[in-house]
Each structure stands twice: as C-alpha cells, then as structure tokens.
Amino acid sequence: MSAVPELQLRQIARWCDRRVPNQLRDQVRVEYRLRGRSITIVECRPPFMPELGPDWTETRVAQLRYTPPPPDGGEWTLHWSDSHNRWHPAPDVPAASGPGPLLTTIETNPHGIFWT
C-alpha cells in the first residue's frame, strides 16, 4: 500500500493551518486526520461545557482520498459526510492529480456541503 506523498500531506497541513487566524485558535481550529490513504478535514471547537471534560469536539468537514495508480503519480478524490457519517463522492468534482484543487473546492463550497 502506497502512503500519501509527504509533500502533498504538508500542503494539506498548511491549508488547514491557514483557515483560522492565530488569535482565534482558542475558539476554533481546522485540522486533519490521516488514516491510511484517507485524510479527513475536521473543524475543532473547545468544550461547550468544560465540566463535562476538556476534550474539544470535532466536526467532519470533508475527506480527501489518495489512490496511487502505477507507475507514477496518483489521483485524489473529494468526499462529503452525510448525517449518518457515511462518505459520498462530492458531486461534479473530478479527481485531481494533487489535493490543491480539491482544497479549493472545500473552501469555496459550491454545493454547500462542507462548512456548516
């Protein structure tokens, strides 16, 4: 199983880091979770009721999936999560050779499925 290319993983990390200004990071953060070749973008918020615990809540925003075709390069696809936490391909979003165009789609959210 081919891993996600490090350069592209760093690109995703930088994109997440730029989503929230430093002065607001005590209120909201955008992070990613890597599992195999799937990268889930999450929005993190501090505890609503601190007396229930110190853990931040996470809301799944989108998922990028990497498929490495032989012999070179790879293909990225974008997915959205429904209310039952099932992932579906983003409508009208073609696969890309890198995560950049898909991150732009998340940011512009043309179908209103990524940010609440």
All heavy atoms as an XYZ file, in Angstrom:
945
protein
N       0.848     -1.182      0.000
C       0.000      0.000      0.000
C       0.892      1.244      0.000
O       1.733      1.416      0.871
C      -0.897     -0.005      1.244
C      -1.790      1.201      1.336
S      -3.137      0.979      2.490
C      -2.489      1.790      3.915
N       0.721      2.103     -0.984
C       1.498      3.328     -1.068
C       0.921      4.374     -0.126
O      -0.288      4.574     -0.061
C       1.490      3.877     -2.492
O       2.107      2.977     -3.356
N       1.806      5.022      0.583
C       1.388      6.069      1.513
C       1.096      7.365      0.761
O       1.469      7.532     -0.397
C       2.491      6.293      2.543
N       0.448      8.277      1.455
C       0.195      9.607      0.910
C       1.545     10.314      0.758
O       2.353     10.309      1.690
C      -0.733     10.406      1.855
C      -0.879     11.837      1.389
C      -2.089      9.724      1.963
N       1.822     10.903     -0.395
C       3.098     11.609     -0.574
C       3.273     12.708      0.481
O       2.355     13.497      0.730
C       2.985     12.205     -1.979
C       1.999     11.330     -2.682
C       1.017     10.915     -1.620
N       4.440     12.744      1.082
C       4.731     13.696      2.161
C       4.536     15.147      1.734
O       4.002     15.961      2.478
C       6.160     13.477      2.674
C       6.517     14.316      3.875
C       5.686     13.992      5.110
O       5.292     12.827      5.282
O       5.426     14.919      5.900
N       4.964     15.477      0.528
C       4.815     16.850      0.041
C       3.346     17.258     -0.010
O       2.975     18.364      0.400
C       5.450     16.985     -1.350
C       5.399     18.376     -1.978
C       6.201     19.371     -1.139
C       5.941     18.327     -3.398
N       2.490     16.375     -0.454
C       1.068     16.685     -0.535
C       0.418     16.696      0.842
O      -0.494     17.483      1.099
C       0.380     15.722     -1.498
C       0.868     15.955     -2.917
C       0.292     15.000     -3.928
O      -0.066     13.870     -3.618
N       0.200     15.455     -5.168
N       0.904     15.874      1.741
C       0.406     15.903      3.117
C       0.757     17.233      3.782
O      -0.074     17.833      4.479
C       0.991     14.730      3.909
C       0.413     14.473      5.281
C      -1.094     14.221      5.206
C       1.100     13.294      5.926
N       1.951     17.741      3.531
C       2.341     19.054      4.070
C       1.489     20.168      3.468
O       1.144     21.139      4.143
C       3.832     19.314      3.839
C       4.724     18.513      4.775
C       6.151     19.033      4.810
N       6.769     19.188      3.510
C       7.563     18.293      2.928
N       7.843     17.173      3.526
N       8.090     18.532      1.747
N       1.126     20.040      2.190
C       0.255     21.021      1.544
C      -1.103     21.066      2.254
O      -1.645     22.144      2.510
C       0.066     20.656      0.070
C      -0.829     21.599     -0.695
C      -1.046     21.155     -2.139
O      -0.583     20.101     -2.570
N      -1.757     21.969     -2.895
N      -1.638     19.923      2.595
C      -2.921     19.852      3.310
C      -2.776     20.450      4.700
O      -3.639     21.206      5.157
C      -3.417     18.399      3.354
C      -3.757     17.928      1.936
C      -4.619     18.264      4.285
C      -3.945     16.427      1.803
N      -1.678     20.146      5.384
C      -1.444     20.692      6.729
C      -1.364     22.221      6.687
O      -1.945     22.901      7.544
C      -0.162     20.102      7.316
N      -0.672     22.776      5.697
C      -0.582     24.237      5.563
C      -1.954     24.842      5.280
O      -2.303     25.886      5.814
C       0.406     24.621      4.448
C       1.853     24.520      4.845
C       2.780     25.143      3.805
N       2.535     24.690      2.447
C       3.086     23.611      1.892
N       3.925     22.872      2.594
N       2.811     23.277      0.645
N      -2.739     24.198      4.427
C      -4.079     24.689      4.115
C      -4.925     24.743      5.383
O      -5.594     25.741      5.632
C      -4.721     23.780      3.060
C      -6.070     24.222      2.633
C      -6.364     25.098      1.621
C      -7.326     23.829      3.187
N      -7.732     25.262      1.528
C      -8.337     24.494      2.478
C      -7.687     22.969      4.217
C      -9.691     24.325      2.765
C      -9.027     22.802      4.510
C     -10.018     23.481      3.791
N      -4.884     23.695      6.179
C      -5.640     23.672      7.436
C      -5.169     24.792      8.362
O      -5.989     25.486      8.975
C      -5.473     22.326      8.143
S      -6.297     20.939      7.340
N      -3.868     24.952      8.455
C      -3.290     25.952      9.353
C      -3.713     27.374      8.974
O      -3.906     28.220      9.841
C      -1.766     25.820      9.325
C      -1.108     26.550     10.465
O      -1.542     26.374     11.617
O      -0.157     27.309     10.191
N      -3.893     27.635      7.693
C      -4.257     28.986      7.235
C      -5.745     29.298      7.387
O      -6.153     30.439      7.193
C      -3.867     29.160      5.764
C      -2.380     29.244      5.544
C      -2.060     29.687      4.122
N      -2.793     28.931      3.113
C      -2.277     27.963      2.366
N      -1.026     27.620      2.506
N      -3.030     27.349      1.464
N      -6.561     28.336      7.711
C      -8.014     28.554      7.780
C      -8.436     29.457      8.943
O      -9.454     30.130      8.855
C      -8.784     27.224      7.917
C      -8.625     26.265      6.779
C      -9.295     26.666      5.466
N      -8.916     27.946      4.948
C      -8.069     28.195      3.950
N      -7.514     27.245      3.305
N      -7.779     29.411      3.574
N      -7.686     29.456     10.029
C      -8.086     30.204     11.227
C      -6.938     31.112     11.667
O      -5.816     30.639     11.842
C      -8.468     29.234     12.375
C      -8.850     29.998     13.630
C      -9.592     28.297     11.945
N      -7.196     32.406     11.870
C      -6.152     33.304     12.368
C      -5.666     32.869     13.763
O      -6.434     32.321     14.551
C      -6.845     34.671     12.448
C      -8.067     34.553     11.604
C      -8.456     33.113     11.612
N      -4.398     33.126     14.036
C      -3.806     32.718     15.318
C      -4.614     33.185     16.522
O      -4.777     32.456     17.493
C      -2.370     33.231     15.433
C      -1.418     32.457     14.565
O      -1.651     31.302     14.221
N      -0.333     33.106     14.187
N      -5.127     34.412     16.472
C      -5.826     34.968     17.629
C      -7.173     34.288     17.902
O      -7.766     34.501     18.957
C      -6.005     36.490     17.509
C      -6.900     36.925     16.375
C      -6.159     37.162     15.068
O      -5.096     36.619     14.820
N      -6.741     37.992     14.205
N      -7.659     33.460     16.980
C      -8.937     32.772     17.173
C      -8.788     31.278     17.462
O      -9.778     30.583     17.654
C      -9.835     32.959     15.947
C     -10.238     34.387     15.625
C     -11.078     34.433     14.357
C     -10.996     35.005     16.784
N      -7.570     30.790     17.530
C      -7.359     29.349     17.680
C      -7.738     28.796     19.045
O      -7.775     27.586     19.217
C      -5.930     28.993     17.334
C      -5.705     29.216     15.860
C      -4.497     28.589     15.350
N      -4.398     28.926     13.928
C      -3.311     28.790     13.241
N      -2.242     28.310     13.804
N      -3.294     29.126     11.970
N      -8.045     29.668     19.991
C      -8.584     29.164     21.260
C     -10.087     28.909     21.131
O     -10.702     28.325     22.016
C      -8.301     30.134     22.412
C      -8.934     31.503     22.193
O      -9.163     31.891     21.035
O      -9.202     32.183     23.191
N     -10.677     29.320     19.983
C     -12.110     29.148     19.740
C     -12.412     28.129     18.641
O     -13.459     27.492     18.660
C     -12.736     30.484     19.351
C     -12.616     31.544     20.425
C     -13.080     32.890     19.898
O     -14.053     32.975     19.175
N     -12.364     33.944     20.268
N     -11.526     28.009     17.690
C     -11.749     27.091     16.568
C     -10.412     26.757     15.912
O      -9.507     27.591     15.871
C     -12.737     27.690     15.533
C     -12.182     28.930     14.879
C     -13.158     26.663     14.498
N     -10.307     25.520     15.446
C      -9.128     25.085     14.689
C      -9.615     24.212     13.533
O     -10.661     23.569     13.628
C      -8.187     24.246     15.559
C      -7.589     24.986     16.727
C      -6.534     24.139     17.452
N      -7.006     22.813     17.814
C      -7.124     22.362     19.063
N      -6.837     23.141     20.083
N      -7.537     21.136     19.293
N      -8.863     24.191     12.464
C      -9.106     23.262     11.361
C      -7.876     22.363     11.308
O      -6.748     22.843     11.220
C      -9.334     23.992     10.024
C      -9.463     22.993      8.881
C     -10.573     24.869     10.114
N      -8.121     21.064     11.391
C      -7.038     20.084     11.429
C      -7.353     18.946     10.465
O      -8.437     18.904      9.885
C      -6.876     19.531     12.850
C      -6.550     20.602     13.879
C      -6.490     20.066     15.306
O      -6.895     18.897     15.537
O      -6.045     20.814     16.191
N      -6.404     18.039     10.327
C      -6.659     16.858      9.509
C      -6.312     15.603     10.296
O      -5.517     15.636     11.231
C      -5.890     16.906      8.185
C      -4.401     16.683      8.335
C      -3.860     15.404      8.238
C      -3.537     17.740      8.574
C      -2.499     15.191      8.374
C      -2.181     17.542      8.716
C      -1.668     16.267      8.617
O      -0.322     16.055      8.764
N      -6.942     14.505      9.910
C      -6.679     13.197     10.492
C      -6.317     12.258      9.346
O      -7.074     12.151      8.381
C      -7.902     12.650     11.241
C      -8.454     13.583     12.299
C      -7.555     13.628     13.531
N      -8.074     14.566     14.517
C      -7.559     15.755     14.750
N      -6.524     16.172     14.061
N      -8.057     16.533     15.685
N      -5.184     11.613      9.459
C      -4.704     10.702      8.428
C      -4.975      9.265      8.859
O      -4.634      8.872      9.985
C      -3.209     10.909      8.204
C      -2.507      9.949      7.247
C      -3.053     10.094      5.840
C      -1.008     10.187      7.274
N      -5.610      8.511      7.972
C      -5.838      7.088      8.209
C      -5.626      6.372      6.887
O      -6.436      6.524      5.962
C      -7.244      6.845      8.732
C      -7.487      5.401      9.057
C      -8.840      5.219      9.692
N      -9.019      3.816     10.009
C     -10.178      3.215     10.070
N     -11.289      3.905      9.870
N     -10.251      1.950     10.345
N      -4.535      5.662      6.782
C      -4.193      5.017      5.525
C      -3.960      6.054      4.449
O      -3.092      6.913      4.581
N      -4.777      5.997      3.398
C      -4.669      6.974      2.307
C      -5.840      7.940      2.309
O      -6.091      8.621      1.315
C      -4.563      6.248      0.969
C      -3.260      5.461      0.847
C      -3.111      4.847     -0.504
N      -4.229      4.007     -0.851
C      -4.154      2.798     -1.369
N      -2.982      2.284     -1.612
N      -5.224      2.110     -1.663
N      -6.562      8.011      3.427
C      -7.679      8.945      3.573
C      -7.298     10.040      4.557
O      -6.758      9.763      5.635
C      -8.926      8.232      4.097
O      -9.371      7.287      3.167
N      -7.600     11.262      4.179
C      -7.321     12.411      5.037
C      -8.648     13.113      5.301
O      -9.294     13.596      4.376
C      -6.325     13.381      4.363
C      -4.999     12.646      4.138
C      -6.138     14.630      5.214
C      -4.039     13.387      3.272
N      -9.026     13.139      6.564
C     -10.279     13.768      6.948
C      -9.988     15.155      7.509
O      -9.182     15.293      8.433
C     -11.028     12.918      7.994
O     -11.233     11.611      7.453
C     -12.360     13.537      8.354
N     -10.631     16.165      6.945
C     -10.526     17.546      7.428
C     -11.591     17.707      8.505
O     -12.759     17.357      8.292
C     -10.778     18.564      6.293
C      -9.867     18.289      5.084
C     -10.651     19.998      6.809
C      -8.407     18.511      5.306
N     -11.183     18.215      9.681
C     -12.119     18.396     10.786
C     -12.041     19.822     11.317
O     -10.986     20.457     11.286
C     -11.866     17.397     11.941
C     -12.117     15.973     11.498
C     -10.462     17.543     12.507
N     -13.185     20.307     11.788
C     -13.248     21.580     12.500
C     -13.330     21.244     13.980
O     -14.167     20.440     14.387
C     -14.473     22.372     12.070
C     -14.579     23.713     12.770
C     -15.826     24.460     12.355
O     -16.862     24.257     13.008
O     -15.754     25.226     11.382
N     -12.454     21.830     14.784
C     -12.377     21.540     16.217
C     -12.834     22.751     17.020
O     -12.446     23.880     16.713
C     -10.945     21.192     16.617
S     -10.246     19.836     15.655
N     -13.641     22.482     18.034
C     -14.155     23.540     18.914
C     -13.888     23.149     20.367
O     -13.925     21.973     20.716
C     -15.661     23.721     18.725
C     -16.072     24.135     17.328
C     -16.111     25.604     17.214
N     -16.489     26.025     15.863
C     -16.659     27.259     15.536
N     -16.516     28.214     16.428
N     -16.980     27.587     14.306
N     -13.658     24.148     21.238
C     -13.416     23.841     22.650
C     -14.680     23.273     23.300
O     -15.780     23.383     22.738
C     -13.036     25.186     23.253
C     -13.591     26.207     22.330
C     -13.637     25.582     20.966
N     -14.527     22.687     24.477
C     -15.690     22.087     25.139
C     -16.796     23.118     25.359
O     -16.545     24.229     25.809
C     -15.151     21.593     26.471
C     -13.684     21.657     26.374
C     -13.321     22.573     25.263
N     -18.011     22.724     25.020
C     -19.170     23.579     25.238
C     -19.439     23.721     26.737
O     -19.789     24.788     27.222
C     -20.392     22.988     24.528
C     -21.658     23.759     24.766
C     -21.815     25.028     24.249
C     -22.686     23.217     25.510
C     -22.974     25.750     24.456
C     -23.858     23.928     25.724
C     -24.004     25.193     25.207
N     -19.278     22.625     27.445
C     -19.454     22.605     28.895
C     -18.192     21.996     29.509
O     -18.067     20.776     29.587
C     -20.696     21.798     29.276
C     -21.979     22.373     28.699
S     -23.430     21.354     29.075
C     -23.517     21.547     30.851
N     -17.233     22.831     29.908
C     -15.955     22.321     30.416
C     -16.097     21.320     31.561
O     -15.250     20.449     31.727
C     -15.218     23.583     30.876
C     -15.827     24.681     30.063
C     -17.265     24.279     29.855
N     -17.182     21.420     32.321
C     -17.353     20.479     33.423
C     -17.578     19.041     32.933
O     -17.441     18.084     33.697
C     -18.510     20.914     34.347
C     -19.862     21.000     33.679
C     -20.159     22.357     33.051
O     -19.266     23.214     32.946
O     -21.312     22.542     32.643
N     -17.901     18.869     31.651
C     -18.068     17.536     31.090
C     -16.755     16.952     30.582
O     -16.703     15.788     30.207
C     -19.090     17.554     29.952
C     -20.511     17.921     30.349
C     -21.413     17.941     29.120
C     -21.063     16.957     31.392
N     -15.711     17.747     30.573
C     -14.408     17.253     30.156
C     -13.663     18.265     29.307
O     -14.257     19.203     28.776
N     -12.358     18.067     29.169
C     -11.511     19.033     28.467
C     -11.404     18.803     26.957
O     -10.760     19.582     26.272
C     -10.157     18.826     29.129
C     -10.149     17.361     29.453
C     -11.576     17.035     29.836
N     -12.023     17.734     26.445
C     -11.847     17.397     25.039
C     -12.590     18.357     24.112
O     -13.739     18.711     24.348
C     -12.329     15.974     24.768
C     -11.496     14.931     25.488
O     -10.318     15.214     25.779
O     -12.029     13.841     25.751
N     -11.893     18.740     23.055
C     -12.522     19.548     22.010
C     -13.417     18.632     21.174
O     -13.143     17.439     21.028
C     -11.449     20.166     21.122
C     -10.740     21.333     21.742
C     -10.211     21.412     22.996
C     -10.465     22.579     21.123
N      -9.629     22.638     23.191
C      -9.770     23.372     22.054
C     -10.733     23.101     19.872
C      -9.349     24.659     21.771
C     -10.309     24.382     19.584
C      -9.627     25.157     20.535
N     -14.469     19.200     20.596
C     -15.322     18.431     19.708
C     -14.804     18.570     18.274
O     -14.181     19.575     17.922
C     -16.784     18.909     19.751
O     -16.833     20.293     19.387
C     -17.374     18.726     21.133
N     -15.045     17.556     17.489
C     -14.627     17.568     16.090
C     -15.838     17.362     15.193
O     -16.660     16.484     15.439
C     -13.619     16.451     15.815
C     -12.297     16.661     16.486
C     -11.271     15.625     16.086
O     -11.568     14.718     15.264
O     -10.145     15.715     16.595
N     -15.911     18.188     14.167
C     -16.937     18.047     13.147
C     -16.238     17.723     11.837
O     -15.346     18.463     11.404
C     -17.752     19.342     12.992
O     -18.343     19.666     14.249
C     -18.841     19.192     11.945
N     -16.629     16.624     11.229
C     -16.032     16.225      9.955
C     -16.485     17.183      8.858
O     -17.672     17.424      8.695
C     -16.427     14.792      9.624
C     -15.895     13.847     10.664
C     -16.398     12.431     10.657
N     -17.230     11.959      9.579
C     -17.244     10.702      9.163
N     -16.465      9.807      9.708
N     -18.063     10.333      8.195
N     -15.532     17.718      8.127
C     -15.814     18.695      7.070
C     -15.768     18.025      5.699
O     -16.689     18.181      4.895
C     -14.818     19.874      7.123
C     -15.005     20.804      5.947
C     -14.944     20.611      8.440
N     -14.717     17.291      5.431
C     -14.521     16.671      4.123
C     -13.473     15.576      4.253
O     -12.750     15.514      5.254
C     -14.073     17.705      3.099
N     -13.409     14.754      3.221
C     -12.367     13.732      3.194
C     -11.722     13.703      1.814
O     -12.408     13.733      0.785
C     -12.935     12.353      3.521
C     -11.860     11.303      3.703
C     -12.431      9.987      4.182
O     -12.942      9.218      3.390
N     -12.372      9.767      5.482
N     -10.407     13.670      1.811
C      -9.616     13.528      0.594
C      -9.077     12.101      0.575
O      -8.575     11.615      1.591
C      -8.447     14.512      0.593
C      -8.809     15.982      0.719
C      -7.585     16.800      1.099
C      -9.389     16.477     -0.580
N      -9.178     11.455     -0.564
C      -8.664     10.089     -0.687
C      -7.637     10.025     -1.805
O      -7.855     10.538     -2.902
C      -9.799      9.115     -0.966
C     -10.769      9.021      0.186
C     -11.844      8.007     -0.096
N     -12.830      8.034      0.970
C     -13.955      7.348      0.938
N     -14.234      6.575     -0.102
N     -14.815      7.425      1.941
N      -6.542      9.366     -1.494
C      -5.437      9.240     -2.436
C      -5.390      7.813     -2.964
O      -5.381      6.854     -2.196
C      -4.120      9.584     -1.734
C      -2.906      9.377     -2.594
C      -2.658     10.200     -3.690
C      -1.997      8.376     -2.315
C      -1.544     10.023     -4.479
C      -0.868      8.190     -3.103
C      -0.653      9.012     -4.183
O       0.445      8.840     -4.970
N      -5.352      7.674     -4.287
C      -5.209      6.376     -4.933
C      -3.989      6.437     -5.830
O      -3.974      7.202     -6.798
C      -6.458      6.053     -5.793
O      -7.606      6.144     -4.964
C      -6.356      4.666     -6.391
N      -2.955      5.666     -5.505
C      -1.723      5.709     -6.317
C      -1.766      4.712     -7.480
O      -1.579      3.529     -7.290
C      -0.641      5.317     -5.313
C      -1.339      4.437     -4.339
C      -2.776      4.887     -4.300
N      -2.046      5.193     -8.707
C      -2.002      4.263     -9.836
C      -0.557      4.009    -10.262
O       0.268      4.908    -10.179
C      -2.778      4.989    -10.928
C      -2.573      6.425    -10.628
C      -2.449      6.527     -9.126
N      -0.257      2.835    -10.709
C       1.099      2.577    -11.190
C       1.318      3.231    -12.543
O       0.346      3.403    -13.277
C       1.156      1.054    -11.293
C      -0.247      0.593    -11.301
C      -1.095      1.679    -10.712
N       2.489      3.586    -12.938
C       3.685      3.545    -12.134
C       3.979      4.866    -11.435
O       4.729      4.919    -10.475
C       4.770      3.244    -13.155
C       4.312      3.952    -14.398
C       2.792      3.862    -14.354
N       3.416      5.998    -11.919
C       3.760      7.302    -11.345
C       2.519      8.029    -10.860
O       1.409      7.760    -11.289
C       4.428      8.203    -12.401
C       5.734      7.630    -12.893
O       6.476      7.075    -12.070
O       5.993      7.719    -14.108
N       2.755      9.008    -10.003
C       1.697      9.923     -9.595
C       0.602      9.254     -8.809
O       0.748      8.179     -8.249
N      -0.513      9.916     -8.770
C      -1.648      9.411     -8.033
C      -2.862     10.250     -8.341
O      -2.788     11.238     -9.066
N      -3.971      9.843     -7.781
C      -5.226     10.531     -8.023
C      -5.893     10.826     -6.687
O      -5.923      9.986     -5.795
C      -6.117      9.640     -8.878
C      -7.441     10.239     -9.220
C      -8.217      9.325    -10.149
O      -8.881      8.411     -9.630
O      -8.145      9.549    -11.363
N      -6.427     12.026     -6.570
C      -7.117     12.466     -5.362
C      -8.600     12.642     -5.653
O      -8.965     13.174     -6.700
C      -6.546     13.803     -4.886
C      -5.173     13.693     -4.319
C      -3.992     13.721     -5.008
C      -4.834     13.547     -2.949
N      -2.945     13.603     -4.145
C      -3.432     13.495     -2.864
C      -5.578     13.454     -1.777
C      -2.759     13.350     -1.662
C      -4.906     13.319     -0.583
C      -3.516     13.263     -0.526
N      -9.439     12.205     -4.721
C     -10.878     12.423     -4.840
C     -11.391     13.079     -3.568
O     -10.786     12.948     -2.501
C     -11.634     11.105     -5.091
O     -11.306     10.169     -4.050
C     -11.291     10.517     -6.454
N     -12.509     13.786     -3.701
C     -13.094     14.538     -2.596
C     -14.436     13.923     -2.207
O     -15.229     13.559     -3.072
C     -13.292     15.997     -3.023
C     -13.898     16.950     -2.004
C     -13.027     17.048     -0.751
C     -14.075     18.327     -2.639
N     -14.677     13.830     -0.893
C     -15.893     13.206     -0.373
C     -16.510     14.080      0.719
O     -15.810     14.826      1.396
C     -15.571     11.823      0.187
C     -14.981     10.913     -0.844
N     -15.712     10.007     -1.550
C     -13.721     10.814     -1.315
C     -14.928      9.371     -2.407
N     -13.712      9.853     -2.279
N     -17.834     13.962      0.870
C     -18.567     14.678      1.914
C     -19.267     13.655      2.795
O     -19.539     12.526      2.387
C     -19.560     15.670      1.315
C     -20.669     15.031      0.530
C     -20.615     14.611     -0.769
C     -21.986     14.742      0.996
N     -21.814     14.077     -1.141
C     -22.685     14.139     -0.081
C     -22.655     14.926      2.201
C     -24.001     13.730      0.022
C     -23.967     14.526      2.303
C     -24.632     13.932      1.229
N     -19.567     14.060      4.033
C     -20.174     13.165      5.014
C     -21.638     13.524      5.211
O     -21.986     14.687      5.415
C     -19.429     13.290      6.347
O     -20.009     12.451      7.316
N     -22.497     12.496      5.183
C     -23.923     12.746      5.426
C     -24.213     12.716      6.932
O     -23.303     12.552      7.751
C     -24.804     11.764      4.650
C     -24.675     10.314      5.097
O     -24.203     10.042      6.230
O     -25.070      9.430      4.309
N     -25.463     12.867      7.299
C     -25.833     12.932      8.716
C     -25.649     11.596      9.438
O     -25.730     11.536     10.664
C     -27.286     13.406      8.866
O     -28.159     12.496      8.217
N     -25.392     10.531      8.687
C     -25.123      9.214      9.282
C     -23.629      8.889      9.256
O     -23.239      7.738      9.442
C     -25.904      8.130      8.534
C     -27.378      8.336      8.564
N     -28.142      8.144      9.700
C     -28.235      8.758      7.608
C     -29.406      8.420      9.432
N     -29.487      8.808      8.167
N     -22.806      9.910      9.006
C     -21.353      9.776      8.954
C     -20.880      8.813      7.872
O     -19.859      8.156      8.025
C     -20.784      9.373     10.317
C     -20.849     10.508     11.304
O     -20.659     11.657     10.942
N     -21.144     10.189     12.557
N     -21.604      8.755      6.769
C     -21.176      7.989      5.605
C     -20.584      8.954      4.585
O     -21.110     10.038      4.383
C     -22.367      7.247      4.987
C     -22.904      6.163      5.868
C     -23.983      5.357      5.141
N     -24.755      4.622      6.108
C     -26.039      4.839      6.381
N     -26.705      5.768      5.735
N     -26.666      4.126      7.288
N     -19.503      8.521      3.959
C     -18.828      9.363      2.976
C     -19.370      9.101      1.572
O     -19.630      7.959      1.205
C     -17.322      9.105      2.998
C     -16.685      9.558      4.262
C     -16.242      8.769      5.298
C     -16.418     10.901      4.658
N     -15.715      9.549      6.282
C     -15.810     10.867      5.930
C     -16.639     12.138      4.064
C     -15.409     12.014      6.603
C     -16.240     13.283      4.741
C     -15.637     13.212      5.992
N     -19.518     10.184      0.795
C     -20.007     10.127     -0.580
C     -19.112     10.995     -1.455
O     -18.634     12.044     -1.010
C     -21.440     10.664     -0.670
C     -22.388      9.986      0.255
N     -22.988      8.793     -0.038
C     -22.822     10.336      1.500
C     -23.771      8.430      0.968
N     -23.681      9.344      1.914
N     -18.910     10.600     -2.717
C     -18.134     11.457     -3.622
C     -18.803     12.822     -3.775
O     -20.033     12.916     -3.870
C     -18.153     10.695     -4.946
C     -18.463      9.285     -4.578
C     -19.335      9.352     -3.351
N     -18.004     13.860     -3.764
C     -18.533     15.212     -3.956
C     -19.079     15.332     -5.375
O     -18.417     14.922     -6.334
C     -17.447     16.251     -3.712
N     -20.292     15.877     -5.521
C     -20.897     15.970     -6.854
C     -20.159     16.956     -7.755
O     -19.740     18.020     -7.312
C     -22.322     16.457     -6.565
C     -22.265     17.093     -5.224
C     -21.154     16.417     -4.475
N     -20.002     16.554     -8.998
C     -19.413     17.422    -10.024
C     -17.990     17.870     -9.710
O     -17.563     18.938    -10.146
C     -20.287     18.657    -10.268
C     -21.716     18.299    -10.625
O     -21.897     17.344    -11.398
O     -22.630     18.973    -10.129
N     -17.254     17.074     -8.917
C     -15.865     17.410     -8.600
C     -14.996     16.286     -9.152
O     -14.984     15.177     -8.612
C     -15.643     17.564     -7.079
C     -14.187     17.876     -6.784
C     -16.550     18.638     -6.509
N     -14.272     16.555    -10.235
C     -13.443     15.497    -10.826
C     -12.227     15.187     -9.957
O     -11.789     16.009     -9.143
C     -13.015     16.099    -12.167
C     -13.079     17.569    -11.959
C     -14.190     17.813    -10.969
N     -11.702     13.989    -10.135
C     -10.459     13.611     -9.466
C      -9.352     14.558     -9.916
O      -9.419     15.141    -11.001
C     -10.107     12.168     -9.799
N      -8.343     14.705     -9.067
C      -7.241     15.620     -9.359
C      -5.909     14.919     -9.117
O      -5.833     13.945     -8.360
C      -7.350     16.865     -8.477
N      -4.860     15.435     -9.736
C      -3.531     14.845     -9.560
C      -2.880     15.279     -8.249
O      -1.874     14.706     -7.841
C      -2.631     15.209    -10.738
O      -2.487     16.613    -10.813
N      -3.445     16.285     -7.596
C      -2.955     16.745     -6.306
C      -4.120     17.250     -5.475
O      -5.228     17.454     -5.997
N      -3.919     17.498     -4.193
C      -5.022     17.932     -3.340
C      -5.431     19.390     -3.520
O      -6.525     19.774     -3.120
C      -4.494     17.686     -1.925
C      -3.015     17.786     -2.051
C      -2.694     17.261     -3.422
N      -4.615     20.218     -4.142
C      -4.887     21.653     -4.260
C      -6.262     22.011     -4.798
O      -7.003     22.763     -4.155
N      -6.658     21.495     -5.975
C      -7.984     21.844     -6.498
C      -9.127     21.394     -5.588
O     -10.157     22.059     -5.491
C      -8.044     21.118     -7.844
C      -6.629     20.841     -8.209
C      -5.887     20.697     -6.913
N      -8.940     20.283     -4.903
C      -9.982     19.775     -4.011
C     -10.083     20.634     -2.758
O     -11.186     20.889     -2.255
C      -9.718     18.317     -3.670
C      -9.563     17.383     -4.887
C      -9.290     15.959     -4.440
C     -10.756     17.467     -5.803
N      -8.957     21.109     -2.258
C      -8.971     22.023     -1.110
C      -9.670     23.328     -1.478
O     -10.420     23.890     -0.672
C      -7.549     22.279     -0.612
C      -6.817     21.060     -0.045
C      -5.347     21.375      0.187
C      -7.483     20.576      1.230
N      -9.455     23.792     -2.705
C     -10.143     24.992     -3.183
C     -11.647     24.757     -3.232
O     -12.437     25.635     -2.857
C      -9.606     25.403     -4.566
O      -8.214     25.709     -4.434
C     -10.347     26.617     -5.110
N     -12.065     23.573     -3.654
C     -13.487     23.247     -3.683
C     -14.074     23.252     -2.280
O     -15.178     23.769     -2.062
C     -13.724     21.877     -4.350
O     -13.237     21.926     -5.693
C     -15.197     21.515     -4.349
N     -13.339     22.705     -1.307
C     -13.816     22.738      0.084
C     -13.989     24.187      0.528
O     -14.993     24.556      1.131
C     -12.845     22.004      1.025
C     -12.781     20.515      0.680
C     -13.260     22.196      2.487
C     -11.648     19.778      1.373
N     -13.008     25.003      0.218
C     -13.012     26.408      0.625
C     -14.163     27.186     -0.009
O     -14.853     27.959      0.660
C     -11.674     27.034      0.244
C     -11.392     28.342      0.896
C      -9.961     28.773      0.636
O      -9.068     27.917      0.546
O      -9.747     29.986      0.513
N     -14.399     26.986     -1.295
C     -15.461     27.732     -1.976
C     -16.830     27.110     -1.746
O     -17.842     27.803     -1.862
C     -15.186     27.834     -3.488
O     -15.090     26.518     -4.040
C     -13.918     28.627     -3.749
N     -16.865     25.804     -1.463
C     -18.085     25.092     -1.090
C     -19.251     25.357     -2.044
O     -20.315     25.820     -1.634
C     -18.461     25.460      0.341
C     -19.439     24.490      0.960
O     -19.707     23.422      0.426
N     -19.996     24.878      2.079
N     -19.090     25.053     -3.336
C     -20.124     25.419     -4.309
C     -21.479     24.748     -4.087
O     -22.501     25.275     -4.505
C     -19.513     24.996     -5.651
C     -18.521     23.944     -5.302
C     -17.989     24.322     -3.943
N     -21.505     23.600     -3.428
C     -22.770     22.886     -3.197
C     -23.280     23.036     -1.761
O     -24.304     22.454     -1.403
C     -22.622     21.409     -3.528
C     -22.252     21.142     -4.960
N     -22.851     21.779     -6.022
C     -21.327     20.320     -5.505
C     -22.322     21.352     -7.150
N     -21.379     20.478     -6.865
N     -22.544     23.767     -0.921
C     -22.965     23.960      0.470
C     -22.922     22.702      1.301
O     -23.682     22.557      2.256
N     -21.991     21.800      1.012
C     -21.944     20.526      1.740
C     -20.757     20.393      2.693
O     -20.693     19.430      3.440
C     -21.941     19.328      0.757
C     -20.773     19.426     -0.224
C     -23.262     19.222      0.038
C     -20.665     18.250     -1.191
N     -19.851     21.351      2.705
C     -18.650     21.179      3.511
C     -18.632     21.970      4.814
O     -18.225     21.465      5.833
C     -17.400     21.506      2.696
C     -17.219     20.556      1.555
C     -17.272     21.001      0.252
C     -17.022     19.212      1.778
C     -17.105     20.137     -0.803
C     -16.863     18.317      0.726
C     -16.910     18.795     -0.570
N     -19.021     23.218      4.827
C     -18.953     24.016      6.042
C     -20.363     24.275      6.559
O     -21.265     24.541      5.797
C     -18.268     25.350      5.807
C     -16.842     25.184      5.366
C     -16.382     25.269      4.090
C     -15.719     24.860      6.169
N     -15.027     25.030      4.062
C     -14.598     24.780      5.325
C     -15.541     24.633      7.519
C     -13.318     24.475      5.795
C     -14.269     24.340      7.985
C     -13.178     24.265      7.129
N     -20.507     24.195      7.844
C     -21.834     24.453      8.441
C     -21.928     25.888      8.904
O     -20.981     26.591      9.007
C     -22.082     23.522      9.641
O     -21.009     23.677     10.574
C     -22.176     22.090      9.168
